[in-house]
Amino acid sequence: MKRISAGWAVCGLCVLGCWVVLPGCGGTQDAGKPSAEPARKSTSAQSAATGTAGVAIADNTADPVAATKVFLEAVRTGDDEKVVAMFTESARQQAGELNRQFAPVGSDTASYKVSDKVQFLAEDGARVMSTWTDLGPDGKPRSDDIMWMLRKEPGGWRIAGMAAVIFPGEPPLLLDFENMKETLRKVELLAEELERRQTDDPAAAGQGTPESQGEAAPRDDFAGGQAPGSQDIQYTPAAALPDRMPAAPTMQK
């Protein structure tokens, strides 16, 4: 099984993290081969986790904000089992069918903030804003704003998608983890675009910013065009969870 692995700064996919990185970008690993990385300490059995700020994070997913914190803490600490458990059932099933495995690298230098404002889209849908900060390739802190799309399932709220600006001043990229084939296609296009920009202008590729990165609508891919019906407002996917949730006004941080 190939691992969907890497950290927030690997291959320039700073805001895509462990859930969408391509095989060959940050490395791949077959299930039958031993890993060169030291075994990670799983925290999934714990009832609470502690972030870099020393604040205890309850290990519950009763509301979208709490679920987002649990997910990001699992990413930060490299807790494979918890990260997998925090995706929706559909996302996990599709990843398995495509022979993919979610595998966060973890980062001791990372921190995150999650907005306490929730934009409910329906009884089973919500959007939550967050900011992820870690050291960039230049050793300086880089922050990325990310909108998470969550779905309420019997076991609690789970991660269904995300939207984030990859290139400052350009439309954010929308990824639907419940459409994994399309997500991987977009990431392949992104990897190609990152490589092209790195070749054309090494200093500009993967450049981050600690601030909001401009108002724009999510783009369908890097070949051109926006997602149909997208609003020209930052981090507002018009179809965050296609065919299941209606669009709603922008949630402010």
C-alpha positions as CSV (number, residue, x, y, z in Angstrom):
1,M,0.0,0.0,0.0
2,K,1.4,3.4,-0.9
3,R,1.5,6.0,1.8
4,I,0.0,9.4,1.4
5,S,2.8,10.9,3.4
6,A,4.9,14.1,4.0
7,G,4.8,17.1,6.2
8,W,3.7,20.7,5.7
9,A,6.8,21.8,3.9
10,V,7.7,18.7,1.9
11,C,7.9,19.3,-1.9
12,G,6.4,22.8,-1.3
13,L,3.0,21.4,-0.5
14,C,3.0,23.3,2.8
15,V,-0.7,23.4,3.3
16,L,-1.6,20.0,2.0
17,G,0.1,17.9,4.6
18,C,-0.3,14.2,5.1
19,W,-3.6,13.7,3.3
20,V,-2.9,14.4,-0.3
21,V,0.8,14.2,-1.1
22,L,1.8,12.2,-4.2
23,P,3.8,9.0,-4.3
24,G,7.3,10.2,-5.1
25,C,6.9,13.5,-3.4
26,G,8.2,13.0,0.1
27,G,8.7,9.3,-0.7
28,T,6.6,6.2,-1.1
29,Q,6.5,3.0,0.9
30,D,5.1,-0.4,0.1
31,A,3.3,-2.2,2.9
32,G,5.7,-5.1,2.7
33,K,8.8,-3.1,3.1
34,P,10.2,-2.0,6.4
35,S,10.1,1.8,7.1
36,A,13.4,3.7,7.6
37,E,11.6,6.0,10.0
38,P,11.6,5.3,13.7
39,A,8.3,4.0,14.9
40,R,5.9,6.7,16.0
41,K,4.3,6.7,19.4
42,S,0.5,6.4,18.9
43,T,-1.6,8.7,21.0
44,S,-5.0,7.5,19.8
45,A,-5.6,5.6,23.0
46,Q,-5.2,8.7,25.1
47,S,-8.2,10.7,26.2
48,A,-6.5,14.1,25.7
49,A,-3.7,15.6,23.7
50,T,-1.6,18.6,24.5
51,G,-0.6,21.2,21.8
52,T,2.5,23.3,21.6
53,A,0.9,25.9,23.8
54,G,0.4,23.4,26.6
55,V,-3.4,23.5,26.4
56,A,-5.1,20.2,26.8
57,I,-7.2,19.2,23.9
58,A,-10.1,16.9,24.7
59,D,-10.1,13.8,22.6
60,N,-13.7,14.2,21.4
61,T,-15.4,15.0,18.2
62,A,-18.8,16.2,19.5
63,D,-18.6,19.5,17.6
64,P,-16.7,20.7,14.5
65,V,-14.2,22.8,16.3
66,A,-13.2,20.1,18.7
67,A,-12.9,17.6,15.9
68,T,-10.7,19.9,13.9
69,K,-8.4,20.3,16.9
70,V,-8.2,16.5,17.4
71,F,-7.3,16.1,13.7
72,L,-4.7,18.8,13.6
73,E,-3.1,17.5,16.8
74,A,-2.9,14.1,15.3
75,V,-1.2,15.6,12.2
76,R,1.2,17.6,14.4
77,T,2.2,14.6,16.5
78,G,2.3,12.1,13.6
79,D,-0.4,9.9,15.0
80,D,-1.3,7.7,11.9
81,E,-4.2,5.9,13.6
82,K,-5.9,9.0,14.8
83,V,-5.5,10.8,11.5
84,V,-7.1,8.0,9.6
85,A,-9.9,7.8,12.2
86,M,-10.6,11.5,11.7
87,F,-11.5,11.3,8.0
88,T,-15.0,10.5,6.9
89,E,-15.9,6.9,6.3
90,S,-16.2,7.6,2.5
91,A,-12.7,9.2,2.5
92,R,-11.2,6.2,4.3
93,Q,-12.9,3.7,2.0
94,Q,-11.8,5.5,-1.2
95,A,-8.2,5.7,0.1
96,G,-8.2,2.0,0.7
97,E,-9.7,1.3,-2.7
98,L,-6.9,3.4,-4.3
99,N,-4.3,1.6,-2.2
100,R,-3.4,4.8,-0.3
101,Q,-2.6,5.3,3.3
102,F,-2.8,8.5,5.3
103,A,0.5,8.9,7.1
104,P,1.4,12.2,8.8
105,V,5.1,12.9,9.4
106,G,4.5,15.1,12.4
107,S,6.4,18.2,13.4
108,D,7.9,19.4,16.7
109,T,8.0,22.9,15.5
110,A,4.4,23.2,14.3
111,S,1.5,24.9,16.0
112,Y,-2.0,25.7,15.0
113,K,-5.0,27.8,15.9
114,V,-8.6,26.8,15.2
115,S,-11.4,29.4,15.0
116,D,-14.3,29.0,17.4
117,K,-16.7,30.2,14.7
118,V,-18.5,27.4,12.9
119,Q,-20.4,27.8,9.6
120,F,-23.0,25.1,9.6
121,L,-24.1,24.1,6.1
122,A,-26.8,21.6,7.1
123,E,-27.5,19.2,9.9
124,D,-24.5,17.1,8.9
125,G,-22.1,19.7,7.4
126,A,-19.9,22.5,8.7
127,R,-16.8,24.6,7.8
128,V,-14.1,25.6,10.3
129,M,-11.1,27.9,9.7
130,S,-7.6,27.2,11.1
131,T,-4.1,28.6,10.8
132,W,-1.1,26.2,10.7
133,T,2.3,27.5,11.4
134,D,5.6,25.8,10.9
135,L,9.2,26.5,9.8
136,G,9.6,26.9,6.0
137,P,12.5,25.8,3.9
138,D,14.3,29.0,4.9
139,G,14.0,28.2,8.6
140,K,11.5,31.0,9.2
141,P,8.0,30.6,10.5
142,R,5.3,30.2,7.8
143,S,1.6,30.3,8.4
144,D,-1.2,29.0,6.2
145,D,-4.9,29.6,6.6
146,I,-7.0,26.5,5.9
147,M,-10.7,25.9,5.8
148,W,-11.8,22.5,6.8
149,M,-15.0,20.9,5.6
150,L,-16.5,18.4,8.1
151,R,-19.4,16.0,8.1
152,K,-21.3,14.6,11.1
153,E,-21.2,10.9,11.2
154,P,-22.4,8.4,13.9
155,G,-19.0,8.5,15.6
156,G,-18.8,12.3,15.6
157,W,-17.6,15.1,13.2
158,R,-15.1,14.0,10.6
159,I,-12.9,15.7,8.0
160,A,-14.3,15.6,4.5
161,G,-12.4,18.3,2.6
162,M,-10.2,21.4,2.8
163,A,-9.6,24.7,0.9
164,A,-6.3,26.6,1.1
165,V,-4.3,29.1,-0.9
166,I,-1.2,27.6,-2.4
167,F,0.2,30.6,-4.3
168,P,-0.4,34.0,-2.7
169,G,-2.7,36.2,-4.8
170,E,-4.2,33.2,-6.6
171,P,-7.5,31.3,-6.0
172,P,-7.4,28.7,-3.2
173,L,-7.4,25.0,-4.0
174,L,-10.4,23.0,-3.0
175,L,-9.9,19.3,-2.2
176,D,-12.8,16.9,-1.6
177,F,-11.5,13.9,0.3
178,E,-14.7,12.1,-0.5
179,N,-13.7,12.3,-4.2
180,M,-10.2,10.9,-3.8
181,K,-9.5,10.3,-7.4
182,E,-10.2,14.0,-8.2
183,T,-8.2,15.1,-5.2
184,L,-5.1,13.1,-6.3
185,R,-5.5,14.5,-9.9
186,K,-5.5,18.0,-8.5
187,V,-2.4,17.3,-6.4
188,E,-0.6,15.8,-9.4
189,L,-1.3,19.1,-11.3
190,L,-0.2,21.0,-8.3
191,A,3.1,19.1,-8.1
192,E,3.7,19.8,-11.7
193,E,3.0,23.5,-11.2
194,L,5.3,23.7,-8.2
195,E,8.1,22.1,-10.2
196,R,7.5,24.5,-13.1
197,R,7.5,27.5,-10.8
198,Q,10.6,26.3,-9.0
199,T,12.4,26.0,-12.3
200,D,11.2,29.4,-13.5
201,D,11.7,31.2,-10.2
202,P,13.2,29.2,-7.3
203,A,12.7,32.1,-4.8
204,A,9.0,32.5,-5.5
205,A,8.0,28.8,-5.4
206,G,6.3,27.7,-2.3
207,Q,6.5,31.2,-0.8
208,G,4.3,31.5,2.3
209,T,2.8,34.4,4.2
210,P,1.6,34.7,7.8
211,E,-1.4,36.7,6.8
212,S,-4.6,36.1,4.8
213,Q,-3.6,35.6,1.2
214,G,-6.2,37.6,-0.7
215,E,-9.8,37.1,-1.8
216,A,-10.3,34.6,-4.5
217,A,-12.6,31.7,-5.4
218,P,-11.4,28.1,-5.3
219,R,-10.0,27.0,-8.6
220,D,-10.9,23.6,-10.1
221,D,-7.3,22.9,-11.1
222,F,-4.2,24.5,-12.4
223,A,-5.2,23.9,-16.1
224,G,-7.5,26.9,-15.7
225,G,-11.0,27.7,-14.7
226,Q,-12.9,28.0,-11.4
227,A,-15.3,25.6,-9.9
228,P,-18.8,26.3,-11.3
229,G,-20.8,28.7,-9.2
230,S,-17.9,29.6,-6.9
231,Q,-18.2,32.9,-5.0
232,D,-15.5,35.5,-5.3
233,I,-14.8,35.4,-1.6
234,Q,-11.8,33.9,0.2
235,Y,-12.2,30.3,1.3
236,T,-15.7,29.9,0.1
237,P,-16.1,26.7,-1.9
238,A,-19.4,26.8,-3.6
239,A,-19.6,23.0,-3.4
240,A,-17.4,22.1,-0.5
241,L,-19.1,18.7,-0.3
242,P,-20.5,18.2,-3.8
243,D,-24.1,17.1,-4.3
244,R,-24.7,17.0,-0.5
245,M,-24.3,20.4,0.9
246,P,-25.5,23.8,-0.3
247,A,-23.3,26.8,-0.4
248,A,-23.5,29.2,2.5
249,P,-22.1,32.7,3.3
250,T,-18.5,33.1,4.1
251,M,-17.4,32.3,7.7
252,Q,-15.1,34.9,9.0
253,K,-12.2,34.0,11.2
